[in-house]
Amino acid sequence: MKSNKVTQLIREELKKAIKEQSRQRYVATIEFFVWGDTENIAQQEVQQIINMIDEKYDNSPQLTDLTPQSFGSIAGKPIKTRQEQKMTEATAITKQPRYKDIFRMIGEYMFSINVNMKPKQLHDLTLEIIDFLDWNRTPEATISDIIGQYLFSVNIKLKSRQIKDLSDEIKEYILTNKSAFNT
């Protein structure tokens, strides 16, 4: 008797799983109004709504467009989202010689110690270093800290001596090319 109930429960669960897999997934685009005194306030308001939707439905909603619209008007000029602004800034940075030099240095060093880094990881680490050097947002940190934290976050293990060697190579480049950095 128990085995029949277990078999029946298994069949029901399998039917549910098969039904779930046969369902189509759709992307929904909705538009709604938010009010704010500035673009940042409006973006914060939208982000709060996105977070509420994500908490309730766990479906990774995201802001794709934000456009100011005066009362009584039909159209407006789109505002770049923070993600679009970051991508624009990153693209501009990648065209600079200092980006290419640091990217190459990291890549060559990793190759010399037989560590395989994906191009996206090289790109992200290079941007982290340049961002640190340009804005010095964390003055207590060092280039070695930035490298170590990033490599840890992508699960690449280096000895502290290797991190220091790479950091020293980048520092030497910075000292010989001071005009390329806002330090």
PyMOL commands that set and color helices and strands:
alter all, ss='L'
color gray80, all
select helices_A, chain A and resi 2-22+39-57+82-94+97-112+119-135+143-153+160-176+178-180
alter helices_A, ss='H'
color red, helices_A
deselect
rebuild
show_as cartoon
